[in-house]
Each structure stands twice: as C-alpha cells, then as structure tokens.
Amino acid sequence: MAFGDRPEAEVWGALAGGVEERWLAAVALGGQGHYAAAAGVLGELMRRGGLFGSLAASTLASHRRQLGGHGAARGLDGRALAMAVAAEVEATSAEAVSEGGGGLVGDVDDVDLAGARADALLGLAADAVGAGRLVEARRLHARVEPRGWRSRVRHQWLAAEIALAGGHAEQAVRPAEVAAATAREAGATRHILKSDLVLGTALVVWGTPESVGRGMNLLYCDLNHTHWSGLFSLTWPTALVLANAQADRSIAGSENVKESAKNALSCVLRRADPLGRRLAIRSPWIPTALLRSGEPPNADAETNFLTD
C-alpha cells in the first residue's frame, strides 16, 4: 500500500499496529490525500524519536510541501536529519539497531537509518527548490548517497526538479526517465505516477513538438491512473499542468481538465488538518483559481501562481 501496487487500498486498520506498520499506513494515507489522519499518526511517531521518528518527520514534511508549505517542511526535515544522525550514532556505538527492526543499512525500501538520512537531505533539497535557493538545493542533493530503490527514485526527482527550476527543462528529462524506470522495476505504483508527472512536466516545458506530444500523452495517462487509484495528491497537479499545456496551445478541453484539478484539490483540502489548509492558502504554489469559494481555505483576491 505504501510502496507497492495497491496505493488505493484501505489502511485504517493498520493504525492500530506496531511502529513500522503505523508509519507505513501514514505514508499510504498521505498518498491518498488524507493529510489530517496521517499528521496525527506522524506526530505521535516523531515524539518517539529514533529511526521512525526521523522517517515520520520526513513524511510529514513531504505532506506539507505537497500543500505548498516549503517553509514549514524545512523545519520538519531538519528535525528528521537530526534524529537520523543521533540514531546512527547510538546504533553504531551500541552495535545495535533502532526500534522497529530497522538497521543502519540494507532495507530494500530504505526503511533504515541510511534511508532516513537520505529522506531528510532530499527533503531539505526539495524545500530549497520551493524557496528558489538552487545553490543550496544542489549542495544538499550532492550530499545524498542513495542506496535502495526509493532513495534512488527521489534523488532523480530532485535532479529533474532542480533542472526545471533553473530553466533547463531538457536537462530534467533524463533523470525523470531514470526515476520512472527505477520505480517500474520496483513495482511502486505511486512512485511510477509521480515519476511520470515529473517527466511529463519536463517534456512539456522543454517545448519541442516531439517532447510536448510525448509529455501530454504521459500526463493524460497519469491523470486517469491517479484518479482511478484515488491518489488525489497527485491528481490535482497532474491535471493543472495538463490544463495549462492545453490552454497555452489552444487545445480544447482545458477547462474540463482544470475542473478535475479543482475537484481533486477540494478533496485534499477537506482531508487536510487546519495547519495544512492555512499553508495552502498562503502558498504561491497553490493557484487560488483552484480553490472553491466557501471551501477551506477560502480564496482571497490575490492570485497565486505555479512556476514552470
């Protein structure tokens, strides 16, 4: 459910399980856009510290970023890194492993201390991209030593996003393709769909006739699959990129696709905790045109914008 081929599955029963099971359930809930429910679990895990405290902080940071809250995410990613480093020191000195069975290295899904460190550093790099601090983002990205498939996929996402933010869309295509191939090899549906979103965006922004055609085809397919899988946190940005690409090229149907983005974001915001909703309305990454009047958070008159 968290990292495999069933991201749409019901996970509520797992919230009564052990530490690792609860964290995995929170990961799956975040993918489904149930941010408030995930935040409750992740906050409790963060207070425990150790491996899963670090992973929980990184996960909550990711959810905050998905609502445009890069500043709030930065503090959480910093805590995640501090907890990972402390747990590494403790595990090394005691020649032991942290709570929940996660060791220093070796877990296929990066549910170990090396994976936690990578998650935190990649999160900090993503926070820097969102704030326009590309030098910092590149420095943090270079510090990551990806081991398992999940950190390799995220490492390539960040490489593509840094290239996009720097105005070099053509340089974003290759790492996005590598991420998509790695996620497919792992059979991780949610990571496949996110990789295709990054790749489709890079191709459309690159702007050649061939790249635009390929990118829009990817985004159309991605939109259908994210909707079918109930991954609303991916549905609304996919629909928005596609709608903007259609509108820029006077292709019919952009308003219908934008309506899909509005519906998906509406579901996400209704499932978010109050802090998440406040971050969304204040963020330049969430266009107010997608926020329906009277829904939380209520849009103001100032327009927000997505960058390329």
Contacts in CASP RR format, 6 or more apart in sequence:
PFRMAT RR
TARGET T0000
AUTHOR 0000-0000-0000
METHOD contacts of the structure
MODEL  1
MAFGDRPEAEVWGALAGGVEERWLAAVALGGQGHYAAAAGVLGELMRRGG
LFGSLAASTLASHRRQLGGHGAARGLDGRALAMAVAAEVEATSAEAVSEG
GGGLVGDVDDVDLAGARADALLGLAADAVGAGRLVEARRLHARVEPRGWR
SRVRHQWLAAEIALAGGHAEQAVRPAEVAAATAREAGATRHILKSDLVLG
TALVVWGTPESVGRGMNLLYCDLNHTHWSGLFSLTWPTALVLANAQADRS
IAGSENVKESAKNALSCVLRRADPLGRRLAIRSPWIPTALLRSGEPPNAD
AETNFLTD
1 7 0 8 1.000
1 9 0 8 1.000
1 11 0 8 1.000
1 14 0 8 1.000
1 24 0 8 1.000
1 25 0 8 1.000
1 28 0 8 1.000
2 24 0 8 1.000
2 25 0 8 1.000
2 27 0 8 1.000
2 28 0 8 1.000
3 24 0 8 1.000
3 27 0 8 1.000
3 109 0 8 1.000
3 150 0 8 1.000
3 186 0 8 1.000
3 188 0 8 1.000
3 190 0 8 1.000
3 191 0 8 1.000
4 186 0 8 1.000
4 187 0 8 1.000
4 188 0 8 1.000
4 189 0 8 1.000
4 190 0 8 1.000
5 187 0 8 1.000
5 188 0 8 1.000
5 189 0 8 1.000
6 189 0 8 1.000
7 28 0 8 1.000
7 31 0 8 1.000
7 32 0 8 1.000
7 189 0 8 1.000
7 190 0 8 1.000
7 229 0 8 1.000
7 230 0 8 1.000
7 231 0 8 1.000
8 32 0 8 1.000
8 228 0 8 1.000
8 229 0 8 1.000
8 230 0 8 1.000
8 231 0 8 1.000
9 28 0 8 1.000
11 24 0 8 1.000
11 25 0 8 1.000
11 28 0 8 1.000
11 29 0 8 1.000
12 25 0 8 1.000
13 25 0 8 1.000
14 21 0 8 1.000
14 22 0 8 1.000
14 24 0 8 1.000
14 25 0 8 1.000
15 22 0 8 1.000
15 25 0 8 1.000
15 37 0 8 1.000
15 41 0 8 1.000
18 100 0 8 1.000
19 45 0 8 1.000
19 48 0 8 1.000
19 52 0 8 1.000
19 99 0 8 1.000
19 100 0 8 1.000
20 52 0 8 1.000
20 100 0 8 1.000
20 101 0 8 1.000
20 102 0 8 1.000
20 111 0 8 1.000
22 41 0 8 1.000
22 44 0 8 1.000
22 45 0 8 1.000
23 41 0 8 1.000
23 42 0 8 1.000
23 45 0 8 1.000
23 52 0 8 1.000
23 55 0 8 1.000
23 56 0 8 1.000
23 59 0 8 1.000
25 41 0 8 1.000
26 37 0 8 1.000
26 38 0 8 1.000
26 40 0 8 1.000
26 41 0 8 1.000
26 42 0 8 1.000
26 45 0 8 1.000
26 56 0 8 1.000
26 59 0 8 1.000
27 38 0 8 1.000
27 59 0 8 1.000
29 35 0 8 1.000
29 37 0 8 1.000
29 38 0 8 1.000
29 41 0 8 1.000
30 38 0 8 1.000
30 59 0 8 1.000
30 63 0 8 1.000
30 233 0 8 1.000
31 190 0 8 1.000
31 231 0 8 1.000
31 232 0 8 1.000
31 233 0 8 1.000
31 234 0 8 1.000
32 230 0 8 1.000
32 231 0 8 1.000
32 232 0 8 1.000
32 233 0 8 1.000
33 231 0 8 1.000
33 232 0 8 1.000
33 233 0 8 1.000
33 267 0 8 1.000
33 268 0 8 1.000
33 271 0 8 1.000
33 272 0 8 1.000
34 271 0 8 1.000
35 63 0 8 1.000
35 66 0 8 1.000
35 67 0 8 1.000
35 268 0 8 1.000
35 271 0 8 1.000
35 272 0 8 1.000
35 273 0 8 1.000
35 276 0 8 1.000
36 271 0 8 1.000
36 272 0 8 1.000
36 273 0 8 1.000
37 271 0 8 1.000
38 59 0 8 1.000
38 60 0 8 1.000
38 63 0 8 1.000
39 60 0 8 1.000
39 63 0 8 1.000
39 273 0 8 1.000
39 275 0 8 1.000
40 273 0 8 1.000
41 56 0 8 1.000
42 56 0 8 1.000
42 57 0 8 1.000
42 59 0 8 1.000
42 60 0 8 1.000
42 63 0 8 1.000
43 56 0 8 1.000
43 60 0 8 1.000
45 52 0 8 1.000
45 53 0 8 1.000
45 55 0 8 1.000
45 56 0 8 1.000
46 53 0 8 1.000
46 56 0 8 1.000
46 57 0 8 1.000
46 60 0 8 1.000
46 79 0 8 1.000
47 53 0 8 1.000
48 99 0 8 1.000
49 83 0 8 1.000
49 87 0 8 1.000
50 83 0 8 1.000
50 84 0 8 1.000
50 86 0 8 1.000
50 87 0 8 1.000
50 90 0 8 1.000
50 98 0 8 1.000
50 99 0 8 1.000
51 84 0 8 1.000
51 87 0 8 1.000
51 98 0 8 1.000
51 99 0 8 1.000
51 100 0 8 1.000
51 101 0 8 1.000
51 102 0 8 1.000
51 103 0 8 1.000
51 111 0 8 1.000
51 112 0 8 1.000
51 113 0 8 1.000
51 116 0 8 1.000
52 98 0 8 1.000
52 99 0 8 1.000
52 100 0 8 1.000
53 80 0 8 1.000
53 83 0 8 1.000
54 79 0 8 1.000
54 80 0 8 1.000
54 81 0 8 1.000
54 83 0 8 1.000
54 84 0 8 1.000
54 87 0 8 1.000
54 113 0 8 1.000
54 116 0 8 1.000
54 117 0 8 1.000
54 119 0 8 1.000
54 120 0 8 1.000
55 80 0 8 1.000
55 111 0 8 1.000
55 116 0 8 1.000
55 119 0 8 1.000
57 76 0 8 1.000
57 77 0 8 1.000
57 78 0 8 1.000
57 79 0 8 1.000
57 80 0 8 1.000
57 83 0 8 1.000
57 120 0 8 1.000
58 76 0 8 1.000
58 77 0 8 1.000
58 80 0 8 1.000
58 116 0 8 1.000
58 119 0 8 1.000
58 120 0 8 1.000
58 123 0 8 1.000
60 76 0 8 1.000
61 72 0 8 1.000
61 73 0 8 1.000
61 74 0 8 1.000
61 75 0 8 1.000
61 76 0 8 1.000
61 77 0 8 1.000
61 80 0 8 1.000
61 123 0 8 1.000
61 127 0 8 1.000
62 73 0 8 1.000
62 123 0 8 1.000
64 70 0 8 1.000
64 71 0 8 1.000
64 72 0 8 1.000
64 73 0 8 1.000
64 76 0 8 1.000
64 276 0 8 1.000
64 279 0 8 1.000
65 73 0 8 1.000
65 123 0 8 1.000
65 126 0 8 1.000
65 127 0 8 1.000
65 130 0 8 1.000
66 233 0 8 1.000
67 268 0 8 1.000
67 272 0 8 1.000
67 276 0 8 1.000
67 277 0 8 1.000
67 279 0 8 1.000
67 280 0 8 1.000
67 283 0 8 1.000
67 286 0 8 1.000
68 279 0 8 1.000
68 280 0 8 1.000
68 283 0 8 1.000
68 285 0 8 1.000
68 286 0 8 1.000
69 276 0 8 1.000
69 279 0 8 1.000
69 280 0 8 1.000
69 282 0 8 1.000
69 283 0 8 1.000
69 285 0 8 1.000
70 126 0 8 1.000
70 127 0 8 1.000
70 130 0 8 1.000
70 131 0 8 1.000
70 283 0 8 1.000
70 285 0 8 1.000
71 127 0 8 1.000
71 131 0 8 1.000
72 275 0 8 1.000
72 279 0 8 1.000
73 123 0 8 1.000
73 126 0 8 1.000
73 127 0 8 1.000
74 124 0 8 1.000
74 127 0 8 1.000
74 131 0 8 1.000
77 120 0 8 1.000
77 123 0 8 1.000
77 124 0 8 1.000
77 127 0 8 1.000
78 120 0 8 1.000
78 124 0 8 1.000
80 116 0 8 1.000
80 119 0 8 1.000
80 120 0 8 1.000
80 123 0 8 1.000
81 117 0 8 1.000
81 120 0 8 1.000
81 121 0 8 1.000
81 124 0 8 1.000
83 116 0 8 1.000
84 113 0 8 1.000
84 115 0 8 1.000
84 116 0 8 1.000
84 117 0 8 1.000
84 119 0 8 1.000
84 120 0 8 1.000
85 117 0 8 1.000
87 98 0 8 1.000
87 113 0 8 1.000
87 116 0 8 1.000
88 104 0 8 1.000
88 113 0 8 1.000
88 117 0 8 1.000
90 96 0 8 1.000
90 98 0 8 1.000
91 97 0 8 1.000
91 98 0 8 1.000
91 103 0 8 1.000
91 104 0 8 1.000
91 113 0 8 1.000
92 104 0 8 1.000
97 103 0 8 1.000
97 104 0 8 1.000
98 113 0 8 1.000
102 111 0 8 1.000
102 112 0 8 1.000
102 113 0 8 1.000
103 112 0 8 1.000
103 113 0 8 1.000
104 112 0 8 1.000
104 113 0 8 1.000
104 114 0 8 1.000
105 112 0 8 1.000
105 113 0 8 1.000
105 114 0 8 1.000
105 115 0 8 1.000
105 147 0 8 1.000
106 112 0 8 1.000
106 114 0 8 1.000
106 147 0 8 1.000
106 148 0 8 1.000
107 115 0 8 1.000
107 148 0 8 1.000
108 148 0 8 1.000
108 149 0 8 1.000
109 148 0 8 1.000
109 149 0 8 1.000
109 150 0 8 1.000
110 116 0 8 1.000
110 118 0 8 1.000
110 119 0 8 1.000
110 147 0 8 1.000
110 148 0 8 1.000
110 149 0 8 1.000
110 150 0 8 1.000
110 151 0 8 1.000
114 145 0 8 1.000
114 147 0 8 1.000
114 151 0 8 1.000
115 147 0 8 1.000
115 148 0 8 1.000
115 150 0 8 1.000
115 151 0 8 1.000
118 144 0 8 1.000
118 145 0 8 1.000
118 146 0 8 1.000
118 147 0 8 1.000
118 151 0 8 1.000
118 154 0 8 1.000
118 155 0 8 1.000
119 151 0 8 1.000
119 154 0 8 1.000
121 140 0 8 1.000
121 141 0 8 1.000
121 143 0 8 1.000
121 144 0 8 1.000
122 140 0 8 1.000
122 141 0 8 1.000
122 144 0 8 1.000
122 151 0 8 1.000
122 154 0 8 1.000
122 155 0 8 1.000
122 158 0 8 1.000
123 140 0 8 1.000
124 140 0 8 1.000
125 136 0 8 1.000
125 137 0 8 1.000
125 138 0 8 1.000
125 140 0 8 1.000
125 141 0 8 1.000
125 144 0 8 1.000
125 158 0 8 1.000
125 162 0 8 1.000
126 137 0 8 1.000
126 158 0 8 1.000
126 161 0 8 1.000
128 134 0 8 1.000
128 136 0 8 1.000
128 137 0 8 1.000
128 140 0 8 1.000
129 137 0 8 1.000
129 158 0 8 1.000
129 161 0 8 1.000
129 162 0 8 1.000
129 165 0 8 1.000
130 165 0 8 1.000
130 285 0 8 1.000
132 165 0 8 1.000
134 162 0 8 1.000
134 165 0 8 1.000
134 166 0 8 1.000
137 158 0 8 1.000
137 162 0 8 1.000
137 165 0 8 1.000
138 162 0 8 1.000
141 155 0 8 1.000
141 158 0 8 1.000
141 159 0 8 1.000
141 162 0 8 1.000
144 151 0 8 1.000
144 155 0 8 1.000
146 152 0 8 1.000
146 154 0 8 1.000
146 155 0 8 1.000
149 182 0 8 1.000
149 183 0 8 1.000
149 185 0 8 1.000
149 186 0 8 1.000
149 188 0 8 1.000
150 186 0 8 1.000
150 188 0 8 1.000
150 191 0 8 1.000
152 179 0 8 1.000
152 182 0 8 1.000
153 179 0 8 1.000
153 182 0 8 1.000
153 183 0 8 1.000
153 186 0 8 1.000
153 188 0 8 1.000
153 191 0 8 1.000
153 195 0 8 1.000
154 179 0 8 1.000
156 175 0 8 1.000
156 176 0 8 1.000
156 178 0 8 1.000
156 179 0 8 1.000
156 182 0 8 1.000
156 195 0 8 1.000
157 175 0 8 1.000
157 176 0 8 1.000
157 179 0 8 1.000
157 194 0 8 1.000
157 195 0 8 1.000
157 198 0 8 1.000
159 172 0 8 1.000
159 175 0 8 1.000
160 172 0 8 1.000
160 173 0 8 1.000
160 175 0 8 1.000
160 176 0 8 1.000
160 179 0 8 1.000
160 198 0 8 1.000
160 199 0 8 1.000
160 202 0 8 1.000
161 172 0 8 1.000
161 198 0 8 1.000
163 169 0 8 1.000
163 171 0 8 1.000
163 172 0 8 1.000
163 175 0 8 1.000
163 202 0 8 1.000
164 172 0 8 1.000
164 201 0 8 1.000
164 202 0 8 1.000
164 205 0 8 1.000
164 308 0 8 1.000
165 307 0 8 1.000
167 308 0 8 1.000
169 202 0 8 1.000
169 203 0 8 1.000
169 205 0 8 1.000
169 206 0 8 1.000
169 207 0 8 1.000
169 308 0 8 1.000
170 206 0 8 1.000
172 198 0 8 1.000
172 202 0 8 1.000
172 205 0 8 1.000
172 206 0 8 1.000
173 199 0 8 1.000
173 202 0 8 1.000
173 203 0 8 1.000
173 206 0 8 1.000
173 211 0 8 1.000
176 195 0 8 1.000
176 198 0 8 1.000
176 199 0 8 1.000
176 200 0 8 1.000
176 202 0 8 1.000
177 199 0 8 1.000
179 191 0 8 1.000
179 195 0 8 1.000
179 198 0 8 1.000
179 199 0 8 1.000
180 192 0 8 1.000
180 195 0 8 1.000
180 196 0 8 1.000
180 199 0 8 1.000
182 195 0 8 1.000
183 191 0 8 1.000
183 192 0 8 1.000
183 194 0 8 1.000
183 195 0 8 1.000
184 192 0 8 1.000
189 225 0 8 1.000
189 229 0 8 1.000
190 229 0 8 1.000
190 231 0 8 1.000
190 234 0 8 1.000
193 222 0 8 1.000
193 225 0 8 1.000
193 226 0 8 1.000
193 229 0 8 1.000
193 231 0 8 1.000
193 234 0 8 1.000
193 238 0 8 1.000
194 234 0 8 1.000
196 218 0 8 1.000
196 219 0 8 1.000
196 221 0 8 1.000
196 222 0 8 1.000
197 219 0 8 1.000
197 222 0 8 1.000
197 234 0 8 1.000
197 237 0 8 1.000
197 238 0 8 1.000
197 241 0 8 1.000
199 215 0 8 1.000
199 218 0 8 1.000
200 214 0 8 1.000
200 215 0 8 1.000
200 216 0 8 1.000
200 218 0 8 1.000
200 219 0 8 1.000
200 222 0 8 1.000
200 241 0 8 1.000
201 219 0 8 1.000
201 241 0 8 1.000
203 211 0 8 1.000
203 212 0 8 1.000
203 213 0 8 1.000
203 214 0 8 1.000
203 215 0 8 1.000
203 218 0 8 1.000
204 211 0 8 1.000
204 212 0 8 1.000
204 215 0 8 1.000
204 216 0 8 1.000
204 219 0 8 1.000
204 241 0 8 1.000
204 245 0 8 1.000
205 308 0 8 1.000
206 212 0 8 1.000
212 245 0 8 1.000
212 249 0 8 1.000
216 242 0 8 1.000
216 245 0 8 1.000
216 246 0 8 1.000
219 238 0 8 1.000
219 241 0 8 1.000
219 242 0 8 1.000
219 245 0 8 1.000
220 242 0 8 1.000
222 234 0 8 1.000
222 238 0 8 1.000
223 235 0 8 1.000
223 238 0 8 1.000
223 239 0 8 1.000
223 242 0 8 1.000
223 257 0 8 1.000
223 260 0 8 1.000
226 232 0 8 1.000
226 234 0 8 1.000
226 235 0 8 1.000
226 238 0 8 1.000
227 235 0 8 1.000
227 260 0 8 1.000
227 264 0 8 1.000
232 264 0 8 1.000
232 265 0 8 1.000
232 267 0 8 1.000
232 268 0 8 1.000
233 268 0 8 1.000
235 260 0 8 1.000
235 261 0 8 1.000
235 264 0 8 1.000
236 260 0 8 1.000
236 261 0 8 1.000
236 262 0 8 1.000
236 264 0 8 1.000
236 265 0 8 1.000
236 268 0 8 1.000
236 290 0 8 1.000
237 261 0 8 1.000
239 257 0 8 1.000
239 258 0 8 1.000
239 260 0 8 1.000
239 261 0 8 1.000
239 264 0 8 1.000
240 258 0 8 1.000
240 261 0 8 1.000
240 287 0 8 1.000
240 290 0 8 1.000
240 306 0 8 1.000
242 257 0 8 1.000
243 254 0 8 1.000
243 255 0 8 1.000
243 257 0 8 1.000
243 258 0 8 1.000
243 261 0 8 1.000
244 254 0 8 1.000
244 306 0 8 1.000
245 251 0 8 1.000
246 252 0 8 1.000
246 253 0 8 1.000
246 254 0 8 1.000
246 257 0 8 1.000
247 254 0 8 1.000
258 289 0 8 1.000
258 290 0 8 1.000
261 290 0 8 1.000
262 290 0 8 1.000
262 292 0 8 1.000
265 286 0 8 1.000
265 290 0 8 1.000
265 291 0 8 1.000
266 292 0 8 1.000
266 295 0 8 1.000
269 277 0 8 1.000
269 280 0 8 1.000
269 291 0 8 1.000
269 295 0 8 1.000
269 296 0 8 1.000
269 297 0 8 1.000
270 295 0 8 1.000
270 296 0 8 1.000
272 280 0 8 1.000
277 296 0 8 1.000
277 297 0 8 1.000
278 297 0 8 1.000
280 286 0 8 1.000
280 291 0 8 1.000
280 297 0 8 1.000
281 288 0 8 1.000
281 291 0 8 1.000
281 297 0 8 1.000
281 298 0 8 1.000
281 299 0 8 1.000
281 300 0 8 1.000
283 304 0 8 1.000
284 304 0 8 1.000
284 305 0 8 1.000
285 304 0 8 1.000
285 306 0 8 1.000
285 307 0 8 1.000
286 304 0 8 1.000
287 303 0 8 1.000
287 304 0 8 1.000
287 305 0 8 1.000
287 306 0 8 1.000
288 299 0 8 1.000
288 300 0 8 1.000
288 302 0 8 1.000
288 303 0 8 1.000
288 304 0 8 1.000
289 299 0 8 1.000
289 303 0 8 1.000
291 297 0 8 1.000
291 298 0 8 1.000
291 299 0 8 1.000
292 299 0 8 1.000
293 299 0 8 1.000
END
